[in-house]
C-alpha cells in the first residue's frame, strides 16, 4: 500500500503544472452546462428581481425614476451569490457520492477537485454578471464610470465571487447531505437584503443599521456603486479586507475539512 501510494505521488509530481486543476475545471464547467435548469435560474432570478424592484417598487423608493442606477450594483452581487450557492451542492455531491474515493486512487492532488469547482464557478458567474448588466442597460441603467472604473468594478465583483464560492465550497464539505448544503448556503443569500443593495442604510431601523453598515456586502456594493456611478469609493479598503479575509478563512476551513473527510493533501 505504501509503495503504491508513493508511486502515485511520484507520478503526480511528474505531471506538468496545473494539469489536474485544468481537468477538474473542465469537468465542473461541463457539469454546469448539463445542469441547464440551475444555470438558467441563477441568471433569471436576479434579472427578475431587478425588474421587480425597478418597475414595481422603484417608483415608491425613488420618484425621480433613477432607482435602476441605485439597485443594479446590489443585483450584480445578488446574482453572484445565487450562482455561487450551487457550488455547495456540487462539492457535497462529490464528497457523498463516492467519486472522491475513486479520485484518491489516481495520481492527482485531491485539492484540485475543489479548485475545479471554484474556478468554474468564477467563470460561470462572470458570464451571468455580464448578462445581468446587459439587461440592466436595456431597462435604463446608465453608469458614468470610465474604462478604468469598469475594470476595477469587475475586479471587485470577481473577488467577491471567489470569496463567496470558496465559502460555499467549505459549506459543501461541512454538510452531511446535498440538501443540507443547499439549506446552509441559502442563509447567506439573505445578506444582500440586509445591506445597502436596495435601500440606503440610514433608512433602516436603528437596531439594523449597525449590522448593515458593518457586514461584508455593504462596503462591496458601495465600492462598485461608486466606481460605476462616479460616487464615493472610500469603502474599497474595507471591501478588500472583507473579501480577502473570507477567502483566507474559507480556504483554511475547506482544506481542513477536505483532509479530514477525504484523507488526501
Residue pairs with C-beta under 8 A, 6 or more apart in sequence:
7 107
8 105
8 106
8 107
9 107
10 107
11 107
12 20
12 107
12 108
12 109
15 107
20 108
20 109
20 112
21 112
21 115
21 116
21 119
23 112
23 116
24 112
24 113
24 115
24 116
24 117
25 115
25 116
25 119
25 120
25 123
26 116
27 116
28 90
28 116
28 117
28 119
28 120
28 121
29 120
29 123
29 124
31 90
31 120
32 38
32 39
32 86
32 120
32 124
33 39
35 86
38 86
39 124
41 82
42 79
42 82
42 83
42 86
42 124
42 125
42 128
43 79
43 83
43 128
43 131
43 132
45 82
46 75
46 78
46 79
46 82
46 128
46 132
47 79
47 131
47 132
47 135
49 75
49 78
50 68
50 71
50 72
50 75
50 132
50 135
50 136
50 139
51 135
51 139
53 61
53 67
53 71
53 75
53 198
54 67
54 68
54 71
54 139
54 140
55 139
57 67
58 65
58 67
58 68
58 71
59 65
59 67
61 67
61 198
61 199
62 70
65 140
68 136
68 139
68 140
68 141
69 140
69 141
69 142
69 143
69 229
70 225
71 197
71 198
72 132
72 133
72 136
72 141
72 228
73 197
73 221
73 224
73 225
73 228
73 229
74 192
74 195
74 196
74 197
74 198
74 221
75 132
75 136
75 197
76 129
76 132
76 133
76 157
76 224
77 157
77 160
77 192
77 197
77 217
77 220
77 221
77 224
78 189
78 192
78 197
79 125
79 128
79 129
79 132
80 125
80 128
80 129
80 157
80 160
80 161
80 164
81 164
81 188
81 189
81 191
81 192
82 189
83 121
83 124
83 125
83 128
83 161
84 121
84 125
84 161
84 164
84 165
84 168
85 168
85 182
85 185
85 186
85 188
85 189
86 121
86 168
87 117
87 118
87 121
87 165
87 168
87 169
87 172
88 168
88 169
88 171
88 172
88 175
88 181
88 182
88 184
88 185
89 172
89 178
89 181
89 182
89 185
90 117
90 172
91 114
91 117
91 168
91 169
91 172
91 173
91 181
92 172
92 173
92 175
92 177
92 178
92 180
92 181
93 178
94 100
94 113
94 117
95 172
95 173
95 261
95 262
96 176
96 177
96 178
100 110
100 113
100 262
103 110
103 113
104 110
104 262
104 263
104 264
109 264
109 265
110 258
110 262
110 264
110 265
111 255
111 258
111 264
111 265
114 169
114 173
114 254
114 258
117 165
117 169
118 162
118 165
118 166
118 169
121 161
121 165
121 168
122 158
122 161
122 162
122 165
125 161
125 165
126 154
126 157
126 158
126 161
129 157
129 161
133 141
143 150
143 228
143 229
144 228
144 229
144 230
145 153
145 227
145 228
145 229
145 230
149 227
149 228
149 230
150 227
150 228
152 227
153 223
153 224
153 227
153 228
156 220
156 223
156 224
156 227
156 236
156 239
156 240
156 243
157 224
159 240
159 243
159 244
160 220
160 243
162 243
162 247
163 242
163 243
163 244
163 246
163 247
163 250
164 188
164 246
166 246
166 247
166 250
166 251
166 254
167 188
167 246
167 249
167 250
168 185
168 188
169 250
169 254
170 250
170 251
170 253
170 254
170 257
171 181
171 184
171 185
172 181
172 185
173 254
173 257
173 258
173 261
174 184
174 253
174 257
175 181
175 184
191 215
191 216
191 217
192 198
192 217
192 221
194 208
194 211
194 212
194 215
194 217
195 201
195 212
195 215
195 217
195 218
195 221
196 212
196 218
196 221
196 222
197 217
197 221
201 209
201 212
201 213
201 218
202 209
204 212
212 218
216 239
216 242
216 243
216 246
218 235
219 235
219 236
219 238
219 239
219 242
220 239
220 242
220 243
222 232
222 233
222 235
222 239
223 233
223 235
223 236
223 239
225 231
226 232
226 233
226 234
226 235
226 236
227 233
258 264
259 265
